[in-house]
Amino acid sequence: MKIYLKKFLYLQKGIPLLELLGLFLIAITLYGNFDLSNYATILGVIGFFISIYNKRISFIVLNVFLMFNRLIIFFLIVVLGSYLRLN
């Protein structure tokens, strides 16, 4: 189990897996009859904080650019998830 967790954290470092899964759940919520916005928001928040933990907030330009992209995805998930929960 520990090996799988380390592999997942390594993958999450390069690819925003949880954030993309959250966007996928929001797309299912928009086009389907399911309300998965709560799960999408939770996945987005967890994925974003795992990304911060993995990067350890370094100040290299590339890492800041990648964190900015993840921040945009994070806000998309939170805003869309909140909007879908209200409607």
Gaussian input, Z-matrix of N, CA and C with variables (Angstrom, degrees):
# hf/3-21g

backbone

0 1
 N
 C     1     B1
 C     2     B2     1     A1
 N     3     B3     2     A2     1     D1
 C     4     B4     3     A3     2     D2
 C     5     B5     4     A4     3     D3
 N     6     B6     5     A5     4     D4
 C     7     B7     6     A6     5     D5
 C     8     B8     7     A7     6     D6
 N     9     B9     8     A8     7     D7
 C    10    B10     9     A9     8     D8
 C    11    B11    10    A10     9     D9
 N    12    B12    11    A11    10    D10
 C    13    B13    12    A12    11    D11
 C    14    B14    13    A13    12    D12
 N    15    B15    14    A14    13    D13
 C    16    B16    15    A15    14    D14
 C    17    B17    16    A16    15    D15
 N    18    B18    17    A17    16    D16
 C    19    B19    18    A18    17    D17
 C    20    B20    19    A19    18    D18
 N    21    B21    20    A20    19    D19
 C    22    B22    21    A21    20    D20
 C    23    B23    22    A22    21    D21
 N    24    B24    23    A23    22    D22
 C    25    B25    24    A24    23    D23
 C    26    B26    25    A25    24    D24
 N    27    B27    26    A26    25    D25
 C    28    B28    27    A27    26    D26
 C    29    B29    28    A28    27    D27
 N    30    B30    29    A29    28    D28
 C    31    B31    30    A30    29    D29
 C    32    B32    31    A31    30    D30
 N    33    B33    32    A32    31    D31
 C    34    B34    33    A33    32    D32
 C    35    B35    34    A34    33    D33
 N    36    B36    35    A35    34    D34
 C    37    B37    36    A36    35    D35
 C    38    B38    37    A37    36    D36
 N    39    B39    38    A38    37    D37
 C    40    B40    39    A39    38    D38
 C    41    B41    40    A40    39    D39
 N    42    B42    41    A41    40    D40
 C    43    B43    42    A42    41    D41
 C    44    B44    43    A43    42    D42
 N    45    B45    44    A44    43    D43
 C    46    B46    45    A45    44    D44
 C    47    B47    46    A46    45    D45
 N    48    B48    47    A47    46    D46
 C    49    B49    48    A48    47    D47
 C    50    B50    49    A49    48    D48
 N    51    B51    50    A50    49    D49
 C    52    B52    51    A51    50    D50
 C    53    B53    52    A52    51    D51
 N    54    B54    53    A53    52    D52
 C    55    B55    54    A54    53    D53
 C    56    B56    55    A55    54    D54
 N    57    B57    56    A56    55    D55
 C    58    B58    57    A57    56    D56
 C    59    B59    58    A58    57    D57
 N    60    B60    59    A59    58    D58
 C    61    B61    60    A60    59    D59
 C    62    B62    61    A61    60    D60
 N    63    B63    62    A62    61    D61
 C    64    B64    63    A63    62    D62
 C    65    B65    64    A64    63    D63
 N    66    B66    65    A65    64    D64
 C    67    B67    66    A66    65    D65
 C    68    B68    67    A67    66    D66
 N    69    B69    68    A68    67    D67
 C    70    B70    69    A69    68    D68
 C    71    B71    70    A70    69    D69
 N    72    B72    71    A71    70    D70
 C    73    B73    72    A72    71    D71
 C    74    B74    73    A73    72    D72
 N    75    B75    74    A74    73    D73
 C    76    B76    75    A75    74    D74
 C    77    B77    76    A76    75    D75
 N    78    B78    77    A77    76    D76
 C    79    B79    78    A78    77    D77
 C    80    B80    79    A79    78    D78
 N    81    B81    80    A80    79    D79
 C    82    B82    81    A81    80    D80
 C    83    B83    82    A82    81    D81
 N    84    B84    83    A83    82    D82
 C    85    B85    84    A84    83    D83
 C    86    B86    85    A85    84    D84
 N    87    B87    86    A86    85    D85
 C    88    B88    87    A87    86    D86
 C    89    B89    88    A88    87    D87
 N    90    B90    89    A89    88    D88
 C    91    B91    90    A90    89    D89
 C    92    B92    91    A91    90    D90
 N    93    B93    92    A92    91    D91
 C    94    B94    93    A93    92    D92
 C    95    B95    94    A94    93    D93
 N    96    B96    95    A95    94    D94
 C    97    B97    96    A96    95    D95
 C    98    B98    97    A97    96    D96
 N    99    B99    98    A98    97    D97
 C   100   B100    99    A99    98    D98
 C   101   B101   100   A100    99    D99
 N   102   B102   101   A101   100   D100
 C   103   B103   102   A102   101   D101
 C   104   B104   103   A103   102   D102
 N   105   B105   104   A104   103   D103
 C   106   B106   105   A105   104   D104
 C   107   B107   106   A106   105   D105
 N   108   B108   107   A107   106   D106
 C   109   B109   108   A108   107   D107
 C   110   B110   109   A109   108   D108
 N   111   B111   110   A110   109   D109
 C   112   B112   111   A111   110   D110
 C   113   B113   112   A112   111   D111
 N   114   B114   113   A113   112   D112
 C   115   B115   114   A114   113   D113
 C   116   B116   115   A115   114   D114
 N   117   B117   116   A116   115   D115
 C   118   B118   117   A117   116   D116
 C   119   B119   118   A118   117   D117
 N   120   B120   119   A119   118   D118
 C   121   B121   120   A120   119   D119
 C   122   B122   121   A121   120   D120
 N   123   B123   122   A122   121   D121
 C   124   B124   123   A123   122   D122
 C   125   B125   124   A124   123   D123
 N   126   B126   125   A125   124   D124
 C   127   B127   126   A126   125   D125
 C   128   B128   127   A127   126   D126
 N   129   B129   128   A128   127   D127
 C   130   B130   129   A129   128   D128
 C   131   B131   130   A130   129   D129
 N   132   B132   131   A131   130   D130
 C   133   B133   132   A132   131   D131
 C   134   B134   133   A133   132   D132
 N   135   B135   134   A134   133   D133
 C   136   B136   135   A135   134   D134
 C   137   B137   136   A136   135   D135
 N   138   B138   137   A137   136   D136
 C   139   B139   138   A138   137   D137
 C   140   B140   139   A139   138   D138
 N   141   B141   140   A140   139   D139
 C   142   B142   141   A141   140   D140
 C   143   B143   142   A142   141   D141
 N   144   B144   143   A143   142   D142
 C   145   B145   144   A144   143   D143
 C   146   B146   145   A145   144   D144
 N   147   B147   146   A146   145   D145
 C   148   B148   147   A147   146   D146
 C   149   B149   148   A148   147   D147
 N   150   B150   149   A149   148   D148
 C   151   B151   150   A150   149   D149
 C   152   B152   151   A151   150   D150
 N   153   B153   152   A152   151   D151
 C   154   B154   153   A153   152   D152
 C   155   B155   154   A154   153   D153
 N   156   B156   155   A155   154   D154
 C   157   B157   156   A156   155   D155
 C   158   B158   157   A157   156   D156
 N   159   B159   158   A158   157   D157
 C   160   B160   159   A159   158   D158
 C   161   B161   160   A160   159   D159
 N   162   B162   161   A161   160   D160
 C   163   B163   162   A162   161   D161
 C   164   B164   163   A163   162   D162
 N   165   B165   164   A164   163   D163
 C   166   B166   165   A165   164   D164
 C   167   B167   166   A166   165   D165
 N   168   B168   167   A167   166   D166
 C   169   B169   168   A168   167   D167
 C   170   B170   169   A169   168   D168
 N   171   B171   170   A170   169   D169
 C   172   B172   171   A171   170   D170
 C   173   B173   172   A172   171   D171
 N   174   B174   173   A173   172   D172
 C   175   B175   174   A174   173   D173
 C   176   B176   175   A175   174   D174
 N   177   B177   176   A176   175   D175
 C   178   B178   177   A177   176   D176
 C   179   B179   178   A178   177   D177
 N   180   B180   179   A179   178   D178
 C   181   B181   180   A180   179   D179
 C   182   B182   181   A181   180   D180
 N   183   B183   182   A182   181   D181
 C   184   B184   183   A183   182   D182
 C   185   B185   184   A184   183   D183
 N   186   B186   185   A185   184   D184
 C   187   B187   186   A186   185   D185
 C   188   B188   187   A187   186   D186
 N   189   B189   188   A188   187   D187
 C   190   B190   189   A189   188   D188
 C   191   B191   190   A190   189   D189
 N   192   B192   191   A191   190   D190
 C   193   B193   192   A192   191   D191
 C   194   B194   193   A193   192   D192
 N   195   B195   194   A194   193   D193
 C   196   B196   195   A195   194   D194
 C   197   B197   196   A196   195   D195
 N   198   B198   197   A197   196   D196
 C   199   B199   198   A198   197   D197
 C   200   B200   199   A199   198   D198
 N   201   B201   200   A200   199   D199
 C   202   B202   201   A201   200   D200
 C   203   B203   202   A202   201   D201
 N   204   B204   203   A203   202   D202
 C   205   B205   204   A204   203   D203
 C   206   B206   205   A205   204   D204
 N   207   B207   206   A206   205   D205
 C   208   B208   207   A207   206   D206
 C   209   B209   208   A208   207   D207
 N   210   B210   209   A209   208   D208
 C   211   B211   210   A210   209   D209
 C   212   B212   211   A211   210   D210
 N   213   B213   212   A212   211   D211
 C   214   B214   213   A213   212   D212
 C   215   B215   214   A214   213   D213
 N   216   B216   215   A215   214   D214
 C   217   B217   216   A216   215   D215
 C   218   B218   217   A217   216   D216
 N   219   B219   218   A218   217   D217
 C   220   B220   219   A219   218   D218
 C   221   B221   220   A220   219   D219
 N   222   B222   221   A221   220   D220
 C   223   B223   222   A222   221   D221
 C   224   B224   223   A223   222   D222
 N   225   B225   224   A224   223   D223
 C   226   B226   225   A225   224   D224
 C   227   B227   226   A226   225   D225
 N   228   B228   227   A227   226   D226
 C   229   B229   228   A228   227   D227
 C   230   B230   229   A229   228   D228
 N   231   B231   230   A230   229   D229
 C   232   B232   231   A231   230   D230
 C   233   B233   232   A232   231   D231
 N   234   B234   233   A233   232   D232
 C   235   B235   234   A234   233   D233
 C   236   B236   235   A235   234   D234
 N   237   B237   236   A236   235   D235
 C   238   B238   237   A237   236   D236
 C   239   B239   238   A238   237   D237
 N   240   B240   239   A239   238   D238
 C   241   B241   240   A240   239   D239
 C   242   B242   241   A241   240   D240
 N   243   B243   242   A242   241   D241
 C   244   B244   243   A243   242   D242
 C   245   B245   244   A244   243   D243
 N   246   B246   245   A245   244   D244
 C   247   B247   246   A246   245   D245
 C   248   B248   247   A247   246   D246
 N   249   B249   248   A248   247   D247
 C   250   B250   249   A249   248   D248
 C   251   B251   250   A250   249   D249
 N   252   B252   251   A251   250   D250
 C   253   B253   252   A252   251   D251
 C   254   B254   253   A253   252   D252
 N   255   B255   254   A254   253   D253
 C   256   B256   255   A255   254   D254
 C   257   B257   256   A256   255   D255
 N   258   B258   257   A257   256   D256
 C   259   B259   258   A258   257   D257
 C   260   B260   259   A259   258   D258

   B1=1.4498
   B2=1.5260
   B3=1.3329
   B4=1.4461
   B5=1.5266
   B6=1.3372
   B7=1.4669
   B8=1.5207
   B9=1.3283
   B10=1.4534
   B11=1.5212
   B12=1.3207
   B13=1.4536
   B14=1.5272
   B15=1.3266
   B16=1.4624
   B17=1.5253
   B18=1.3430
   B19=1.4648
   B20=1.5236
   B21=1.3420
   B22=1.4529
   B23=1.5225
   B24=1.3363
   B25=1.4609
   B26=1.5197
   B27=1.3342
   B28=1.4606
   B29=1.5270
   B30=1.3233
   B31=1.4652
   B32=1.5256
   B33=1.3215
   B34=1.4687
   B35=1.5254
   B36=1.3173
   B37=1.4582
   B38=1.5248
   B39=1.3293
   B40=1.4610
   B41=1.5149
   B42=1.3146
   B43=1.4602
   B44=1.5249
   B45=1.3229
   B46=1.4700
   B47=1.5276
   B48=1.3318
   B49=1.4647
   B50=1.5242
   B51=1.3195
   B52=1.4611
   B53=1.5250
   B54=1.3326
   B55=1.4543
   B56=1.5235
   B57=1.3331
   B58=1.4671
   B59=1.5207
   B60=1.3219
   B61=1.4564
   B62=1.5261
   B63=1.3197
   B64=1.4653
   B65=1.5195
   B66=1.3430
   B67=1.4661
   B68=1.5208
   B69=1.3274
   B70=1.4578
   B71=1.5335
   B72=1.3301
   B73=1.4605
   B74=1.5220
   B75=1.3366
   B76=1.4616
   B77=1.5268
   B78=1.3376
   B79=1.4656
   B80=1.5294
   B81=1.3255
   B82=1.4730
   B83=1.5257
   B84=1.3397
   B85=1.4625
   B86=1.5247
   B87=1.3374
   B88=1.4619
   B89=1.5246
   B90=1.3245
   B91=1.4616
   B92=1.5162
   B93=1.3037
   B94=1.4563
   B95=1.5137
   B96=1.2748
   B97=1.4603
   B98=1.5233
   B99=1.3338
   B100=1.4605
   B101=1.5145
   B102=1.3269
   B103=1.4625
   B104=1.5221
   B105=1.3180
   B106=1.4586
   B107=1.5270
   B108=1.3479
   B109=1.4635
   B110=1.5284
   B111=1.3248
   B112=1.4701
   B113=1.5202
   B114=1.3199
   B115=1.4644
   B116=1.5262
   B117=1.3296
   B118=1.4661
   B119=1.5226
   B120=1.3244
   B121=1.4664
   B122=1.5230
   B123=1.3196
   B124=1.4659
   B125=1.5286
   B126=1.3394
   B127=1.4659
   B128=1.5256
   B129=1.3323
   B130=1.4602
   B131=1.5109
   B132=1.3206
   B133=1.4726
   B134=1.5249
   B135=1.3211
   B136=1.4710
   B137=1.5278
   B138=1.3297
   B139=1.4628
   B140=1.5146
   B141=1.3316
   B142=1.4634
   B143=1.5184
   B144=1.3270
   B145=1.4644
   B146=1.5227
   B147=1.3248
   B148=1.4671
   B149=1.5223
   B150=1.3275
   B151=1.4644
   B152=1.5267
   B153=1.3266
   B154=1.4665
   B155=1.5243
   B156=1.3257
   B157=1.4584
   B158=1.5289
   B159=1.3275
   B160=1.4628
   B161=1.5173
   B162=1.3130
   B163=1.4587
   B164=1.5209
   B165=1.3097
   B166=1.4668
   B167=1.5250
   B168=1.3340
   B169=1.4620
   B170=1.5317
   B171=1.3198
   B172=1.4655
   B173=1.5262
   B174=1.3096
   B175=1.4528
   B176=1.5212
   B177=1.3279
   B178=1.4550
   B179=1.5239
   B180=1.3295
   B181=1.4605
   B182=1.5256
   B183=1.3257
   B184=1.4586
   B185=1.5220
   B186=1.3186
   B187=1.4636
   B188=1.5249
   B189=1.3406
   B190=1.4613
   B191=1.5271
   B192=1.3368
   B193=1.4658
   B194=1.5251
   B195=1.3412
   B196=1.4581
   B197=1.5260
   B198=1.3179
   B199=1.4589
   B200=1.5240
   B201=1.3402
   B202=1.4594
   B203=1.5249
   B204=1.3265
   B205=1.4653
   B206=1.5214
   B207=1.3188
   B208=1.4729
   B209=1.5164
   B210=1.3197
   B211=1.4603
   B212=1.5280
   B213=1.3263
   B214=1.4648
   B215=1.5286
   B216=1.3309
   B217=1.4650
   B218=1.5287
   B219=1.3322
   B220=1.4613
   B221=1.5265
   B222=1.3339
   B223=1.4544
   B224=1.5244
   B225=1.3361
   B226=1.4620
   B227=1.5236
   B228=1.3159
   B229=1.4716
   B230=1.5192
   B231=1.3298
   B232=1.4647
   B233=1.5282
   B234=1.3347
   B235=1.4659
   B236=1.5202
   B237=1.3310
   B238=1.4612
   B239=1.5199
   B240=1.3276
   B241=1.4548
   B242=1.5192
   B243=1.3346
   B244=1.4633
   B245=1.5221
   B246=1.3155
   B247=1.4612
   B248=1.5288
   B249=1.3133
   B250=1.4616
   B251=1.5228
   B252=1.3376
   B253=1.4587
   B254=1.5296
   B255=1.3372
   B256=1.4588
   B257=1.5240
   B258=1.3241
   B259=1.4805
   B260=1.4741
   A1=111.03
   A2=115.81
   A3=120.24
   A4=111.39
   A5=116.55
   A6=120.87
   A7=110.46
   A8=117.01
   A9=120.48
   A10=111.50
   A11=117.19
   A12=121.04
   A13=110.61
   A14=117.50
   A15=120.64
   A16=111.25
   A17=117.08
   A18=120.38
   A19=110.75
   A20=116.99
   A21=120.55
   A22=110.84
   A23=116.81
   A24=119.69
   A25=111.21
   A26=117.33
   A27=120.30
   A28=110.73
   A29=117.38
   A30=120.22
   A31=111.32
   A32=116.53
   A33=121.16
   A34=110.29
   A35=117.67
   A36=121.18
   A37=111.13
   A38=116.77
   A39=119.52
   A40=114.21
   A41=117.11
   A42=122.40
   A43=108.05
   A44=118.08
   A45=118.77
   A46=111.76
   A47=116.37
   A48=120.92
   A49=112.79
   A50=116.67
   A51=119.59
   A52=111.39
   A53=116.49
   A54=119.30
   A55=111.16
   A56=116.33
   A57=119.48
   A58=111.11
   A59=117.00
   A60=120.02
   A61=110.44
   A62=116.99
   A63=120.89
   A64=111.98
   A65=117.38
   A66=120.20
   A67=111.36
   A68=116.85
   A69=121.25
   A70=110.31
   A71=117.26
   A72=120.23
   A73=111.72
   A74=117.07
   A75=119.80
   A76=110.02
   A77=116.92
   A78=119.46
   A79=110.98
   A80=116.86
   A81=119.91
   A82=110.11
   A83=116.80
   A84=120.28
   A85=110.75
   A86=116.86
   A87=120.31
   A88=112.14
   A89=117.03
   A90=120.32
   A91=114.34
   A92=118.30
   A93=121.35
   A94=111.38
   A95=116.17
   A96=121.72
   A97=111.84
   A98=117.17
   A99=121.64
   A100=109.39
   A101=116.83
   A102=121.28
   A103=108.53
   A104=115.84
   A105=121.75
   A106=111.93
   A107=116.94
   A108=119.73
   A109=112.09
   A110=117.94
   A111=119.99
   A112=110.75
   A113=116.42
   A114=120.66
   A115=111.35
   A116=116.31
   A117=119.79
   A118=111.02
   A119=116.69
   A120=120.53
   A121=110.86
   A122=116.79
   A123=120.43
   A124=110.85
   A125=116.86
   A126=119.81
   A127=111.78
   A128=117.06
   A129=120.15
   A130=112.83
   A131=116.58
   A132=120.87
   A133=110.71
   A134=116.80
   A135=120.03
   A136=110.49
   A137=116.67
   A138=120.07
   A139=112.76
   A140=116.48
   A141=119.77
   A142=111.26
   A143=117.09
   A144=119.09
   A145=111.98
   A146=117.43
   A147=119.40
   A148=109.63
   A149=117.17
   A150=120.52
   A151=111.25
   A152=115.96
   A153=119.03
   A154=110.21
   A155=117.37
   A156=121.11
   A157=110.98
   A158=117.40
   A159=120.87
   A160=112.23
   A161=117.61
   A162=120.56
   A163=111.90
   A164=116.84
   A165=123.15
   A166=111.35
   A167=115.34
   A168=124.97
   A169=111.41
   A170=115.67
   A171=120.11
   A172=108.83
   A173=116.31
   A174=120.86
   A175=113.25
   A176=117.00
   A177=120.48
   A178=107.54
   A179=117.07
   A180=121.40
   A181=111.20
   A182=117.93
   A183=120.80
   A184=110.67
   A185=117.39
   A186=120.40
   A187=111.47
   A188=117.35
   A189=120.30
   A190=109.57
   A191=117.05
   A192=120.96
   A193=110.89
   A194=117.07
   A195=120.21
   A196=111.14
   A197=117.54
   A198=120.08
   A199=110.79
   A200=117.67
   A201=120.71
   A202=110.08
   A203=117.23
   A204=120.34
   A205=110.77
   A206=116.62
   A207=119.49
   A208=111.12
   A209=117.06
   A210=120.26
   A211=110.47
   A212=117.11
   A213=120.56
   A214=110.24
   A215=117.22
   A216=120.77
   A217=110.08
   A218=116.76
   A219=121.62
   A220=110.85
   A221=117.75
   A222=120.05
   A223=112.20
   A224=117.03
   A225=119.47
   A226=110.90
   A227=115.66
   A228=119.65
   A229=110.86
   A230=117.34
   A231=120.11
   A232=111.26
   A233=117.30
   A234=120.27
   A235=110.68
   A236=117.64
   A237=119.67
   A238=111.81
   A239=116.47
   A240=119.92
   A241=112.10
   A242=117.08
   A243=120.49
   A244=111.22
   A245=116.59
   A246=120.85
   A247=110.86
   A248=116.41
   A249=119.85
   A250=111.46
   A251=116.65
   A252=119.32
   A253=111.22
   A254=116.73
   A255=119.95
   A256=112.13
   A257=117.07
   A258=119.88
   A259=112.79
   D1=-38.78
   D2=-179.16
   D3=-66.47
   D4=-35.83
   D5=178.90
   D6=-66.01
   D7=-41.73
   D8=179.43
   D9=-65.78
   D10=-37.68
   D11=177.72
   D12=-64.72
   D13=-41.88
   D14=177.79
   D15=-64.22
   D16=-40.78
   D17=178.13
   D18=-65.00
   D19=-40.21
   D20=179.01
   D21=-64.72
   D22=-44.18
   D23=178.62
   D24=-63.34
   D25=-35.32
   D26=177.32
   D27=-67.49
   D28=-41.90
   D29=177.01
   D30=-65.56
   D31=-40.24
   D32=-179.74
   D33=-64.41
   D34=-24.07
   D35=179.45
   D36=-66.51
   D37=-38.13
   D38=-177.99
   D39=-96.05
   D40=-36.59
   D41=-175.48
   D42=-120.65
   D43=129.85
   D44=178.70
   D45=-76.61
   D46=75.60
   D47=-174.92
   D48=-63.27
   D49=-49.33
   D50=-177.14
   D51=-67.05
   D52=-37.21
   D53=178.95
   D54=-66.01
   D55=-41.51
   D56=178.31
   D57=-66.16
   D58=-37.41
   D59=175.99
   D60=-64.59
   D61=-37.67
   D62=176.23
   D63=-63.57
   D64=-42.03
   D65=176.55
   D66=-64.96
   D67=-35.67
   D68=176.84
   D69=-64.25
   D70=-41.63
   D71=177.49
   D72=-65.38
   D73=-34.92
   D74=176.74
   D75=-67.68
   D76=-38.52
   D77=177.05
   D78=-63.74
   D79=-39.74
   D80=176.29
   D81=-63.23
   D82=-38.90
   D83=179.54
   D84=-65.70
   D85=-39.67
   D86=-178.24
   D87=-68.93
   D88=-40.95
   D89=-172.96
   D90=-104.22
   D91=-4.48
   D92=-179.78
   D93=-116.29
   D94=-173.54
   D95=179.35
   D96=-101.43
   D97=18.41
   D98=-177.84
   D99=-105.91
   D100=147.32
   D101=174.75
   D102=-107.52
   D103=93.37
   D104=-178.37
   D105=-110.58
   D106=17.34
   D107=-175.13
   D108=-66.67
   D109=-32.27
   D110=177.73
   D111=-63.13
   D112=-45.38
   D113=179.76
   D114=-65.92
   D115=-37.68
   D116=179.40
   D117=-64.24
   D118=-42.46
   D119=179.25
   D120=-64.21
   D121=-43.39
   D122=179.09
   D123=-62.71
   D124=-44.27
   D125=178.54
   D126=-63.11
   D127=-39.96
   D128=178.38
   D129=-63.00
   D130=-43.44
   D131=179.63
   D132=-65.70
   D133=-46.54
   D134=-179.83
   D135=-62.74
   D136=-44.61
   D137=179.75
   D138=-62.22
   D139=-39.43
   D140=-179.92
   D141=-66.03
   D142=-42.74
   D143=-179.36
   D144=-72.01
   D145=-31.37
   D146=173.07
   D147=-65.16
   D148=-38.52
   D149=178.10
   D150=-63.01
   D151=-42.68
   D152=177.25
   D153=-63.03
   D154=-42.24
   D155=179.20
   D156=-62.63
   D157=-40.74
   D158=-179.65
   D159=-68.80
   D160=-39.59
   D161=-177.13
   D162=-77.36
   D163=-26.24
   D164=-176.40
   D165=56.76
   D166=29.65
   D167=176.17
   D168=46.22
   D169=68.23
   D170=174.47
   D171=-90.21
   D172=160.73
   D173=-173.45
   D174=-106.74
   D175=23.69
   D176=173.26
   D177=-73.98
   D178=141.87
   D179=-172.78
   D180=-59.61
   D181=-40.83
   D182=-178.10
   D183=-64.11
   D184=-43.15
   D185=179.28
   D186=-65.36
   D187=-38.05
   D188=177.47
   D189=-65.26
   D190=-39.50
   D191=177.71
   D192=-63.46
   D193=-43.65
   D194=178.54
   D195=-65.22
   D196=-39.13
   D197=177.99
   D198=-67.19
   D199=-33.79
   D200=177.68
   D201=-65.57
   D202=-41.23
   D203=176.74
   D204=-62.89
   D205=-42.82
   D206=178.70
   D207=-66.91
   D208=-32.89
   D209=177.29
   D210=-65.39
   D211=-39.82
   D212=176.85
   D213=-63.00
   D214=-45.68
   D215=178.16
   D216=-61.46
   D217=-41.68
   D218=179.65
   D219=-60.08
   D220=-47.20
   D221=-179.83
   D222=-68.10
   D223=-33.87
   D224=174.26
   D225=-60.03
   D226=-45.77
   D227=-179.72
   D228=-64.09
   D229=-46.58
   D230=-176.76
   D231=-66.56
   D232=-44.58
   D233=-178.60
   D234=-67.30
   D235=-48.27
   D236=179.62
   D237=-64.84
   D238=-40.25
   D239=178.22
   D240=-63.09
   D241=-41.89
   D242=178.37
   D243=-67.31
   D244=-40.48
   D245=179.01
   D246=-63.74
   D247=-42.18
   D248=-179.76
   D249=-68.97
   D250=-32.76
   D251=178.57
   D252=-69.63
   D253=-32.63
   D254=-179.02
   D255=-74.93
   D256=-28.83
   D257=-178.20
   D258=-92.62

